Structure formats: C-alpha cells, structure tokens
Amino acid sequence: MATSWSMTAREIVRDALGLLGIVGPADSVDGDDYALAIRTLNGIMKELPLHGYAWPNLSLANASLSWSSGTPSYVAAPSDYGSDAQLSRTDANGNQKTLKFNTRNEWVSRVTPGATGPYPTDFYEEVNGRFLLWPVPTQDPLLKVSYITKPDDVSDGVTPDLPASWLIGLQWGLAAHLAPHFEKDPSIYFQVWTSKRELMLANGVSDASIVFVLED
C-alpha cells in the first residue's frame, strides 16, 4: 500500500511545543511563538552541514554566471547556491571547458596575483558567495555553474526539504532549541536530538561496500 506520510512545518512546530508542554494536541499555534519556532526550525536546517550533512539537491541545469569587466577577477554565486560548485567556461567553438577548483593551499601556492589571460583555468570559492577566477579573464568567459542548492525556507504548510525519516527528529531538535525561551531544561531534548541527528547523518548517505561476484 502506498504512503504519502509527511509533516508540514506547522505540524512539526505544534508537536515540538507539545513535547515542551506548551500546547496540547488540539491547540493551535500562532503569533510570536509560531514565528519564533519557524525561524528556529529554519536555523536548525541551515546548521545541518556543520554536522556533516550535504544537501543532495542538485541545480536543475547549469546556471550562467554574470561576469563584468569592472570586476573581472570574480563572479557572484547564484542566490540559492549551497555548496559543491563546478564551474566551466565556453571556448571559441562553443564547448564547455571545466575550471579546476583550488583549495586554499593550492590557491595561495599556485596563483600569481594579478595574472591575466583570455580565459580562466582555475577558481577558488570565497565564503562571501564569490568565485575568484585565475588567471583574471580579459574577456567574458561565459561561465556556467552546477551546484548543490540551499534548502528552501519552510513556512506554515510547507514540508521541510529533508527525507521523511528525519521529520520526527526535527521535532526534538526544535524542542531542544526552543526550551530556553520557555524556561525549560533543554538537556533531555538535546540528548534525544543529538542521538536522532547522529542516526540521520549515519544513514543519510549510502557508503556500503560494492561487492562483485563472479560465477563460472
């Protein structure tokens, strides 16, 4: 039998406040308490990469990046950019050429400051949402990027952009973060949230060995 089980942000908020004893099962949640809970829920989701979670949402298509001769050494990332950028430029024949991603050490050791060229071959990702280009292009390189997108913010009837198996855990995470606001001891909620989060992350990516069996 098929299932369509999910939980909306409002349901997660109400159940989290229920865990805290703030509301009953039939009570509605509105006003400042609801606004605080939604902000906190979005903050918890945005914090997940700090614990090792990589959002699996690929950009649907390569996005074009706007290059300007006024700031030729960098381009701004898309507004929904999350991580794992792969940049490419377009050559004279219209073919896409991949740019090499540089770690910080590679960038510092390999890049000659101020060097220019017709097209960039390397890039470095700054934390402020910019991609630095090297060599600095002297013409529009017609850059494109594929990437992992940020999760959408949740609101009211929207289901968080996470696997359904994570949604009960989010209730405990939300309860843990909201507890101090309601003068509740957060320790027990954080204990459960930490345990559930570790389980979520451990099962978020399949890393099982691949076994080939040859039969005569």
LINKA-V107339 format. One record per helix or strand of 2 or more residues. SS is the DSSP state (~ for helix, > for strand). FROM is the first residue (numbers start at 1). TO is the last residue. Records with the same first field share a line. If there is no record, write none. Layout:
# LINKA-V107339
SS: FROM-TO / FROM-TO
This chain:
# LINKA-V107339
~: 9-19 / 31-51 / 69-71 / 104-110 / 164-182 / 187-202
>: 63-64 / 74-76 / 81-90 / 96-98 / 100-101 / 116-117 / 122-125 / 130-134 / 136-137 / 144-149
